[in-house]
Amino acid sequence: MEVPCSHLIPDENTRLQVDSYSQYPWPCNGNRGVNPRRDNKVRASFSSLGPPLTYTRAHMKEEKRVKAPPEFQAPPTIIMFPRQRETSSKGLRRQKRDWVIPPINVPENSRGPFPQMLVSIRSDQDRNISIRYSITGVGADQPPNEVFSIDPVAGKMFVTKPLDRERRSSYHLRAHAVNMNGERVESPIDLYIYVIDMNDNRPEFKNQVYNGSVDEGSKPGTFVMHLAAFDNDDNTTANGMVRYRILSQTPHSPIPNMFTINSETGDIVTVAAGLDREKVSQYSIIVQATDMEGNLNFGLSNTATAIISVTDINDNPPELTSRTFSGEVPENRVNVVVANLTVIDRDQPHSPNWNAVYRIISGDPIGHFTIITDQHTNDGMVTVVKPVDFEQNRAFMLTVVVNNQAPLASGIQSSLQSTSGVTISVVDINEPPYFPTNPKSIRFEEGVPAGTSLTTFSASDPDRFMQQSIRYSKLADPADWLSINNTNGQIITTATLDRESIYVKNNIYEATFLAVDNGFPMASGTGTLQIYLIDVNDNAPSLLPRESQICERINRNAGINITAADADTDPNVGPFVFELPTFPASIRRNWTVSRLNGDYARLSLRTQYLEPGVYEVPVIVTDSGNPPLSNRSIIKVKVCPCDENGDCTLVGAVAAAGLGTGAIIAILICIIILLSMVLVFVLWMKRREKERQTKQLLIDPEDDVRDNILKYDEEGGGEEDQDYDLSQLQQPDSLEHIISKPPGVRRVDERPIIPESQYPIRPVVPHPGDIGDFINEGLRAADNDPTAPPYDSLLVFDYEGSGSTVGSVSSLNSSSTGDQDYDYLNDWGPRFKKLADMYGGGDDE
């Protein structure tokens, strides 16, 4: 059994007393035994508490270990309550200086048996009175409860279950002593219980896999990554002191031990040179963490995996796969790939160390080509950016160099295969003809007659090595003034050129012509001819305005400002000359023209008064062209009476129009009569509409169809049979003569005596929009009414009730045998008078 010796410092408040300490003189600190007076007055004895104990005190100068003899059985530690005594009548107490109570050390994970006694607590008053002991604090009466217990009579304190230092490393309890009445007989004492750590936890890595990286070509001693494991045991003891080591490395290239790890810090560093990503891009290292300071016999271990990626550096220059490349390009084509350059680079794909950058260093001084890098394949695509001309360059010899986006690593030289030649052949194609001067401008005076040769507008064929001919045609000629010779391009006028035409913009007339060669395929080009037309004085000026008005009496400020419009341009326009003609003489007698400036003049009255009316005043306008052109224009001037402001009055304006007072009155009377007629017509229409609405019939009386019905297969008469007595067709007042008819066999054309269907009631004053609905409802009722006559049609347009004062015509018998008396037809009214005359008067004939 291994037990420590602890040197304790005395304290004034407590006293530690242990029985029979002198019976067992133990060697401690060499051959020196434990002596209470010599060794800081320590009184201690050993308690058999289970496995060997190891702990460190704050006041211990050094740890000393002794070996207990096999026959030793240590008595339990007894902790006495400190004595107190009164020293004066004032109630003051003086406490004797006592010793500090040492902490109670309990190893974790003890196997028992439980409860296991720790110490015995006594009061020196238990000789006189009965004492009851108790403990309080966390682990006793506070959660976690009942970890510790005490015998209330004997004062023995026990631990009731195994302790776990990782959950709780210490407990602070207070011991109490009371008499049988519950009165305190001793002051509480503090008990400190420390849980002694056992190596019961393995080191744990936070992750099972750690990722790190190191540049290829790194020197030995380069830091790579850090690993850390945590042990829940006490890190101040060997139980929690973790040490690291590398178990294995995969792969073993170039050597099995490329890395090492610091056993205490967990830092992984390189120990050898030769890291090459192109050979080995990743290493897998198994790292072991062991506690007990790395003791593999007693320590607990755990492992984790470190994945070390070898990062790429630009230590491999790009190399073109061929010394020469070739391609071809059609002339005048752009944005086409003419050659594809392939390259090999062993660095990390799609990284700056791998991405290729191509440059043309010679053979293309004008910059017809550029090289675009394919982002996926890293190939160089030689692309045309400026059109090439077969007639100028039939082939190009380019020198191309390739590099990476990132510069080469220190000490790495460029490869000779980073430079290559590219031969590009130009393919000749049929190019369209072109007009050397486009647009071509010429100047002619307007008025050039038809058939005049203006110029030769010819095109050139850029294909010098092809024998081709060019033919010309007209593409756009808005005014149809020109024609072109289809072989030599000579332009000839077909009409007179007029600068004032709507097709001339800013004195320029434009026409477009087409030139087509006979190559395969045929190609065409267009050219624009601009004809600048020089103005000639071919348009006489015209007077503006054409109409105006002036006061009948001469006024100093009265007058009409006149000017002229000329379709020509300078110098064939103003200044203008305005003058009155000499004939007729009344013009100059009544009017005068005064010049205001080069473009304006004023026309005013010469006489004091001029009769109101409309006067046509001729004015001669002459421009400044060479030779000048004149025009006699007419301005209509209304002379009218004016108010004080010099404005024509309404009556005056009418009078000036040539109408007298009588004519004005007649016009007003006609207007009044016309308005009256319109008013009367409107009133008549409203009255007629009102009368229509008061009628109970659906149509107007003059359009009543009942005056014209029953004219089917009529063989006699003329106008005399149109005088009908409609009273016989009106609705009877009652149906008694029908209802009282005796039962029997009825005719099919006789209305059956059954309940009548209810036809819709027509309103007294129907709205025009309701007539159609009324007719449809009546038609629907007739469809479902078995009593509706004549029972085989639906011609019931206006039902007027049941029953009739006229008897049924079913009683008539048209039998050809026997005599028939038709005199009764005379009793049927005027409507049957014609029938009575036809049949009743047969004997007279």
Secondary structure, 3 states (H helix, E strand, C coil): CEEECCCCCECCCCCCCCCCHHHCCCECCCCCECCCCCCCCCCCCCCCCCCCCCCCCCCCCCCCEEECCCCCCCCCCEEECCCEEECCCCCCEEECCCECCCCEEEECCCCCCCCEEEEEEECCCCCCCCCEEEEEEECCCECCCCCEEECCCCCEEEECCCCCCCCCCEEEEEEEEECCCCCECCCCEEEEEEEECCCCCCCEECCCEEEEEEECCCCCCCEEEECCEECCCCCCCHHHCCEEEEEEEECCCCCCCCEEECCCCCEEEECCCCCCCCCCCEEEEEEEEECHHHCCCCCCEEEEEEEEEEECCCCCCCEECCCEEEEEEECCCCCCEEEEECEECCCCCCCCCCCEEEEEEECCCCCCEEEEECCCCCCEEEEECCCCCCCCCCEEEEEEEEEECCCCCCCCCCCHHHEEEEEEEEECCCCCCECCCCCEEEEEECCCCCCCEEEECCCECCCCCCCCCEEEEEEECCCCCEEECCCCCEEEECCCCCCCCCCCECCEEEEEEEEEECCCCCCEEEEEEEEEEECCCCCCCEEECCEEEEECECCCCCCEEEEEECCCCCCCCCCCEEECCCCCHHHHHHEEEEECCCCEEEEEECCCECCCEEEEEEEEEECCCCCCCEEEEEEEEEEECECCCCCECHHHHHHHCCCCHHHHHHHHHHHHHHHHHHHHHHHHHHHHHHHHHHCCCCCCHHHCHHHCCCCCCCCCCCHHHHCCCHHHHCCCCCCHHHHCCCCCCCCCCCCCCCCCCCCCCCCCCCCHHHHHHHHHHHHHHHHCCCCCCCCCCCCCCCCCCCCCCCCCHHHCCCCCCCCCCCHHHHHHCHHHHHHHHHHHCCCCC
